[in-house]
Amino acid sequence: MALHTHRFAIIGAGSIGRALIAGMLKGEDVPREQIHATRKSENRLEEVREAFPGIEVSADNERAVQDASVIVLSVKPQQAARVIEEIRQHVQSGTLIISVLAGLTTHSIAQLFDQRLPIVRAMPNTPAMIDAGATAIALGPHCKAEHGAIATALFEAVGSVEEIEEYLMDAVTGLSGSGPAYVFMFIEALTDAGVKQGLPRSIAARLATQTVYGASKLVRDTGKHPAILRDEVTTPGGTAIAATSELESHGLRTMLIKAVATATERSKQLSSPEE
Ligand SMILES: NC(=O)c1ccc[n+]([C@@H]2O[C@H](COP(=O)([O-])OP(=O)(O)OC[C@H]3O[C@@H](n4cnc5c(N)ncnc54)[C@H](OP(=O)(O)O)[C@@H]3O)[C@@H](O)[C@H]2O)c1
């Protein structure tokens, strides 16, 4: 396993940071004493200590990075410049930086550190909190295959990982980074649709949720193209074709293509606010 020999500093143990710690500890991939997690508010550090007994938890970023071989930057993007300024003099040469900071390129992170460090940029999504994340990683300058392997192992502990070229990161943000929001909306709408047909809301919600989960799992587990699976449940003159032709007439595909394009464009704008 690529992780167990490393010492990790998780700078910003919020939602994503904690999901990654949980992933590392779950498979006993990393001994607890090799993880140091930080957050800003002293009173919230206790939450992290309680959740992960045995790891080091503090508000001391400098100390956390001093003996780390892997630093995970998981603060909010607007907090990044200050945090990097605080730690940059204390980072050992050769330390791998893994950033989940949305919108910050490996180039801009390298400029903030002002030294030749391997930097991996990652875009996870919130299902990482339940080990069902979809993460894309891009290797920046000075990265070797071993750095990619460490980042892959880290995010595989909380879901699936795709390696991409960095220029595609905005597209990933538009698809899987923001995607859970689209699916939540779909589940909510499907629930309302059931309620409209007379189903009690709680039952409609459970049916809608399980249907989305089951359909996703069927696509993933069988490896079949979704169109084939759709054909398999579409009887001539039946209910599924009646409904799917309605969805086609309202442009479901075009709507999603445009939504992802808009999110991708927005991600580009946020990555280069000075333009
Ligand atoms: N959530 C997502 O779906 C998602 C997806 C992809 C990428 N990301 C990226 O992941 C990063 C984290 O997002 P999140 O949702 O996990 O945010 P979050 O829950 O707000 O976590 C951010 C953490 O950073 C800590 N922090 C703030 N300033 C700090 C400092 N100076 N030193 C140490 N820790 C500090 C905060 O601590 P306190 O709580 O004590 O203030 C908080 O625990 C963001 O850059 C975001 O762009 C998130």
The ligand as a Tripos MOL2 file, in Angstrom:
@<TRIPOS>MOLECULE
LIG
   48    52     1     0     0
SMALL
NO_CHARGES

@<TRIPOS>ATOM
      1 N1        -17.2820   19.8130   -0.1650 N.am      1 LIG1
      2 C1        -17.1110   19.4390   -1.4260 C.2       1 LIG1
      3 O1        -17.9760   18.8440   -2.0770 O.2       1 LIG1
      4 C2        -15.8230   19.6900   -2.1240 C.ar      1 LIG1
      5 C3        -15.6130   19.0940   -3.3600 C.ar      1 LIG1
      6 C4        -14.3930   19.3170   -3.9860 C.ar      1 LIG1
      7 C5        -13.4450   20.1340   -3.4170 C.ar      1 LIG1
      8 N2        -13.7080   20.7270   -2.2210 N.ar      1 LIG1
      9 C6        -12.7020   21.5860   -1.6560 C.3       1 LIG1
     10 O2        -12.3350   21.0540   -0.4070 O.3       1 LIG1
     11 C7        -11.9220   22.1110    0.4400 C.3       1 LIG1
     12 C8        -12.5800   21.9310    1.7860 C.3       1 LIG1
     13 O3        -13.9840   21.9390    1.6210 O.3       1 LIG1
     14 P1        -14.9210   21.4320    2.7950 P.3       1 LIG1
     15 O4        -16.2740   21.3140    2.2050 O.co2     1 LIG1
     16 O5        -14.3040   20.2720    3.4650 O.co2     1 LIG1
     17 O6        -14.8580   22.7320    3.7480 O.3       1 LIG1
     18 P2        -15.0280   22.8100    5.3140 P.3       1 LIG1
     19 O7        -15.8720   21.7070    5.8380 O.co2     1 LIG1
     20 O8        -15.4140   24.2250    5.6340 O.co2     1 LIG1
     21 O9        -13.5410   22.5760    5.8510 O.3       1 LIG1
     22 C9        -12.5560   23.5580    5.8470 C.3       1 LIG1
     23 C10       -11.7460   23.3500    7.1180 C.3       1 LIG1
     24 O10       -10.6240   24.2140    7.0760 O.3       1 LIG1
     25 C11       -10.3640   24.6180    8.4020 C.3       1 LIG1
     26 N3         -9.5440   25.8150    8.4270 N.ar      1 LIG1
     27 C12        -9.8770   27.0910    8.0860 C.ar      1 LIG1
     28 N4         -8.8230   27.9180    8.2310 N.ar      1 LIG1
     29 C13        -7.8110   27.1370    8.6850 C.ar      1 LIG1
     30 C14        -6.4750   27.3960    9.0580 C.ar      1 LIG1
     31 N5         -5.9520   28.6340    8.9930 N.pl3     1 LIG1
     32 N6         -5.7290   26.3700    9.4910 N.ar      1 LIG1
     33 C15        -6.2140   25.1130    9.5710 C.ar      1 LIG1
     34 N7         -7.4910   24.7960    9.2440 N.ar      1 LIG1
     35 C16        -8.2710   25.7930    8.8010 C.ar      1 LIG1
     36 C17       -11.7230   24.8390    8.9950 C.3       1 LIG1
     37 O11       -11.6160   24.7690   10.4020 O.3       1 LIG1
     38 P3        -12.7540   25.3970   11.4000 P.3       1 LIG1
     39 O12       -14.0060   24.6680   11.0940 O.co2     1 LIG1
     40 O13       -12.2100   25.1200   12.7440 O.co2     1 LIG1
     41 O14       -12.8410   26.8620   11.0400 O.co2     1 LIG1
     42 C18       -12.5100   23.6540    8.4080 C.3       1 LIG1
     43 O15       -12.4300   22.5620    9.2740 O.3       1 LIG1
     44 C19       -12.2790   23.4020   -0.2650 C.3       1 LIG1
     45 O16       -11.1030   24.0020   -0.7710 O.3       1 LIG1
     46 C20       -13.1670   22.9950   -1.3860 C.3       1 LIG1
     47 O17       -12.9440   23.7920   -2.5260 O.3       1 LIG1
     48 C21       -14.8610   20.5070   -1.5490 C.ar      1 LIG1
@<TRIPOS>BOND
     1     1     2 1
     2     2     3 2
     3     2     4 1
     4     4     5 ar
     5     4    48 ar
     6     5     6 ar
     7     6     7 ar
     8     7     8 ar
     9     8     9 1
    10     8    48 ar
    11     9    10 1
    12     9    46 1
    13    10    11 1
    14    11    12 1
    15    11    44 1
    16    12    13 1
    17    13    14 1
    18    14    15 2
    19    14    16 1
    20    14    17 1
    21    17    18 1
    22    18    19 2
    23    18    20 1
    24    18    21 1
    25    21    22 1
    26    22    23 1
    27    23    24 1
    28    23    42 1
    29    24    25 1
    30    25    26 1
    31    25    36 1
    32    26    27 ar
    33    26    35 ar
    34    27    28 ar
    35    28    29 ar
    36    29    30 ar
    37    29    35 ar
    38    30    31 1
    39    30    32 ar
    40    32    33 ar
    41    33    34 ar
    42    34    35 ar
    43    36    37 1
    44    36    42 1
    45    37    38 1
    46    38    39 2
    47    38    40 1
    48    38    41 1
    49    42    43 1
    50    44    45 1
    51    44    46 1
    52    46    47 1
@<TRIPOS>SUBSTRUCTURE
     1 LIG1         1 GROUP 0 **** ****
